[in-house]
Amino acid sequence: MTHTSRLENCFAALKQQNRPALVSYLTAGDPDAETSCRLLHGLPKAGVDIIELGMPFSDPMADGPAIQKAALRALNNGQTQAKTLEMVRRFRAEDSTTPIVLMGYYNPIYCYGVERFLTDAAKAGVDGLIVVDLPPEHDEELCQPAAQHGIDFIRLATPTTDAKRLPKVLANASGFIYYVSVAGVTGGSAPTPERLEGAVAGLRKHTELPIAVGFGIRTAEQAAAIGRYSDAVVVGSALVDCIENANTPDEAVERVHGLVSELAESVRACREVSEEHQF
């Protein structure tokens, strides 16, 4: 890509501020289209730097119970790929700077039509894609065409990605690398900061792309600990739980944006902590 992407601009600005990005994940259309739009539009003001928007799918293999249920709530309320792209388009009419990454699975994109999807996604203002079930061996199907449309293709690296596999994973990646902090599904057990720090340091030897850490991060304390050595902290299931546990749409919006504000405050201050407080 010749132009500077929103993701590049975001990470460059945060590097100047010496802080990591807060990345939030929500499922598009959860709990319903209108509430989902309110949630999305309020995220930057609450302190989110990069938005991951899940494309609901009926068989999400990498997602734990919280996000599986979110996808089903959205699908049951009529969420489609076209409606998800329309949400991005509406968001872009108000916010031209916050990067939006669509996360999901290949099946809904394939059914929509790859070329049509990439054209519509680029027009809507999508900055990146995370497609969990499309390995590097199939880069010509979506990763390379996405690059031609100016859309970053973000790869996942995991604790089980070995030295032989890593170069393939990184080969056509752009935007950032998403390091999955635990061997398991989203919303699982919390990662240990010490082990993670070593893993992120090891990954940095192989890529110049920013490294985001996600899966299992639920609290402001965990986000701060991980933000000290990563370029971005991703929180998803904890936010999705706020929606599930709310009694009304207003309460869902209040809970999600409230937790985001706590996380944002913690992430913004995480590198100011003196040495004796570090774990």
Secondary structure in CASP SS format (residue, H / E / C, confidence):
PFRMAT SS
TARGET T0000
AUTHOR 0000-0000-0000
METHOD secondary structure of the structure
MODEL  1
M C 1.00
T C 1.00
H C 1.00
T C 1.00
S C 1.00
R H 1.00
L H 1.00
E H 1.00
N H 1.00
C H 1.00
F H 1.00
A H 1.00
A H 1.00
L H 1.00
K H 1.00
Q H 1.00
Q C 1.00
N C 1.00
R C 1.00
P C 1.00
A E 1.00
L E 1.00
V E 1.00
S E 1.00
Y E 1.00
L E 1.00
T E 1.00
A C 1.00
G C 1.00
D C 1.00
P C 1.00
D C 1.00
A H 1.00
E H 1.00
T H 1.00
S H 1.00
C H 1.00
R H 1.00
L H 1.00
L H 1.00
H H 1.00
G H 1.00
L H 1.00
P H 1.00
K H 1.00
A H 1.00
G C 1.00
V C 1.00
D C 1.00
I E 1.00
I E 1.00
E E 1.00
L E 1.00
G E 1.00
M C 1.00
P C 1.00
F C 1.00
S C 1.00
D C 1.00
P C 1.00
M C 1.00
A C 1.00
D C 1.00
G C 1.00
P H 1.00
A H 1.00
I H 1.00
Q H 1.00
K H 1.00
A H 1.00
A H 1.00
L H 1.00
R H 1.00
A H 1.00
L H 1.00
N H 1.00
N C 1.00
G C 1.00
Q C 1.00
T C 1.00
Q H 1.00
A H 1.00
K H 1.00
T H 1.00
L H 1.00
E H 1.00
M H 1.00
V H 1.00
R H 1.00
R H 1.00
F H 1.00
R H 1.00
A H 1.00
E H 1.00
D C 1.00
S C 1.00
T C 1.00
T C 1.00
P C 1.00
I E 1.00
V E 1.00
L E 1.00
M E 1.00
G E 1.00
Y C 1.00
Y H 1.00
N H 1.00
P H 1.00
I H 1.00
Y H 1.00
C H 1.00
Y H 1.00
G C 1.00
V H 1.00
E H 1.00
R H 1.00
F H 1.00
L H 1.00
T H 1.00
D H 1.00
A H 1.00
A H 1.00
K H 1.00
A H 1.00
G C 1.00
V C 1.00
D C 1.00
G E 1.00
L E 1.00
I E 1.00
V E 1.00
V C 1.00
D C 1.00
L C 1.00
P C 1.00
P H 1.00
E H 1.00
H H 1.00
D C 1.00
E C 1.00
E C 1.00
L C 1.00
C H 1.00
Q H 1.00
P H 1.00
A H 1.00
A H 1.00
Q H 1.00
H C 1.00
G C 1.00
I C 1.00
D E 1.00
F E 1.00
I C 1.00
R E 1.00
L E 1.00
A E 1.00
T C 1.00
P C 1.00
T C 1.00
T C 1.00
D C 1.00
A C 1.00
K C 1.00
R C 1.00
L H 1.00
P H 1.00
K H 1.00
V H 1.00
L H 1.00
A H 1.00
N C 1.00
A C 1.00
S C 1.00
G C 1.00
F C 1.00
I E 1.00
Y E 1.00
Y E 1.00
V E 1.00
S C 1.00
V C 1.00
A C 1.00
G C 1.00
V C 1.00
T C 1.00
G C 1.00
G C 1.00
S C 1.00
A C 1.00
P C 1.00
T C 1.00
P H 1.00
E H 1.00
R H 1.00
L H 1.00
E H 1.00
G H 1.00
A H 1.00
V H 1.00
A H 1.00
G H 1.00
L H 1.00
R H 1.00
K C 1.00
H C 1.00
T C 1.00
E C 1.00
L C 1.00
P C 1.00
I E 1.00
A E 1.00
V E 1.00
G E 1.00
F C 1.00
G C 1.00
I C 1.00
R C 1.00
T C 1.00
A H 1.00
E H 1.00
Q H 1.00
A H 1.00
A H 1.00
A H 1.00
I H 1.00
G H 1.00
R C 1.00
Y C 1.00
S C 1.00
D C 1.00
A E 1.00
V E 1.00
V E 1.00
V E 1.00
G C 1.00
S H 1.00
A H 1.00
L H 1.00
V H 1.00
D H 1.00
C H 1.00
I H 1.00
E H 1.00
N H 1.00
A C 1.00
N C 1.00
T C 1.00
P H 1.00
D H 1.00
E H 1.00
A H 1.00
V H 1.00
E H 1.00
R H 1.00
V H 1.00
H H 1.00
G H 1.00
L H 1.00
V H 1.00
S H 1.00
E H 1.00
L H 1.00
A H 1.00
E H 1.00
S H 1.00
V H 1.00
R H 1.00
A H 1.00
C C 1.00
R C 1.00
E C 1.00
V C 1.00
S C 1.00
E H 1.00
E H 1.00
H H 1.00
Q C 1.00
F C 1.00
END
